[in-house]
């Protein structure tokens, strides 16, 4: 340890201060969800849970919630299939342009969301596709593929392809080999990738605003209502709900890949 | 009666095995089948869309109906270059992205250093998760949280009040604070990974040769960690460049993202042309980052 005692103390304080900075806004928004008053002023005088039932019975919130869930499930399903296929191809075959695949997969997440969003919207209107659940899923799946791909590829690179060869030698066909040899090894990686894809789609707003048409997902509902003072209490509740529901899948994903901390780091590219 | 000796036919192979053997002998076909759908999706749905966006930047709008007309012109680009409004917005956004990147690098370094070199392995794992989790928390909600914190009656002004200071949160400075907050985890994680890769022996050698901690930091640690800082800056820079949600929530000032967002309904070609500004800036940024070896630190 070359750092002096003073340096280490200062670093510890700095780290603690940064953590407080990172978590303070999340705490504040959680507290405001229980604010009895309609006006958003600090400190909060009185706490209540009544806005939770208001939000629960709000028709707009319910529709948005249902749309968000369907979009996230659809995008996750598509991303799981496409991400797995691409990772199998890249890990088990050697071919010209293999490195370019990773670039194409990461591009939708690396480019600013407004560019992807506007590009998809322009294409939908030019081709004549009506906005709806499908257009949202296409957009979300496109940038969700990379998290499944990254998790799955990292796993496949660690498990040897010779196990699959052995399975073929012992008389299994391709489906049996996938079902009994490849898939069991990928299971937790796919679970983590799927959960992260869900979390990514669930609270996405930058691209979705362009691809949803007149429909509202939960984040779009928040964006549409947060400028209206009368809706503030319900917005606070929905905001807390969105945050909690995006953190739970990430937490589980972190747990199932716990033997490899930082496994979710490929995700550092999320916006 | 003669009995015909019964000969057992060889067991007929299942379709699955025959198919498997066929694919095994034709790896190119297997590869093509694996790649067809994902690549087809990304190339058609995504790269295709980007191409349409590029096309849209040379289309025109009917001045009376605001409808997009598919006649080709470079007037949109001329407008973006000639009209000072667009130039100002572009500069303001790039300046903001630079300032946010600097603030994030300064803020991220202490905690990343602590995680990489001081914390126990257990504390380190907890810290990685603690930094990673908020990265996934809805970015709209985080921006919204800051909107309430920065308001006149919000937490920040409440905290500043005893000192007799007030802060206009809905300002460019406020937005700078919000951006710095939003992208901070994207900077911490690469710097942490970069610092972790530096062998302790190098720092010990510097100390043995008489380098004081500060000198060791400036002459050894920082140069070695610099590619990681650049790697993190790719995210902080790019994300600031294209954002329109945080500016909408915090200020009334225009940035590249808000101009694109506000124009996409009424004047799609100009909006599409303006998306080329962040694209070109990011391409240049990535080329510079590659020269600084940032990609190895990603």
Interface residues (C-beta under 8 A of the other chain):
Chain A: X1 X2 X3 X4 X7 X8 X10 X11 X12 X14 X15 X18 X19 X21 X22 X23 X24 X25 X26 X28 X29 X32 X39 X40 X41 X42 X43 X78 X81 X82 X83 X85 X86 X88 X89 X93 X95 X101 X104 X105 X107 X108 X110 X111 X112 X113 X114 X115 X116 X118 X119 X120 X121 X122 X123 X126 X138 X141 X142 X145 X168 X171 X173 X174 X175 X176 X177 X196 X199 X200 X203 X205 X206 X209 X210 X219 X222 X223 X226 X235 X239 X240 X242 X243 X246 X247 X250 X251 X254 X261 X262 X264 X265 X267 X268 X269 X270 X271
Chain B: X14 X16 X17 X19 X20 X23 X24 X27 X30 X31 X34 X35 X37 X38 X39 X41 X42 X43 X45 X46 X47 X48 X49 X50 X52 X53 X56 X107 X108 X110 X111 X113 X114 X115 X117 X118 X119 X125 X127 X128 X129 X130 X131 X132 X133 X134 X135 X136 X137 X138 X139 X140 X141 X142 X144 X145 X146 X147 X148 X149 X151 X153 X154 X155 X158 X181 X184 X185 X186 X188 X189 X190 X193 X200 X203 X204 X206 X207 X213 X216 X235 X238 X239 X241 X242 X243 X244 X245 X249 X257 X260 X261 X264 X268 X271 X272 X275 X278 X279 X282
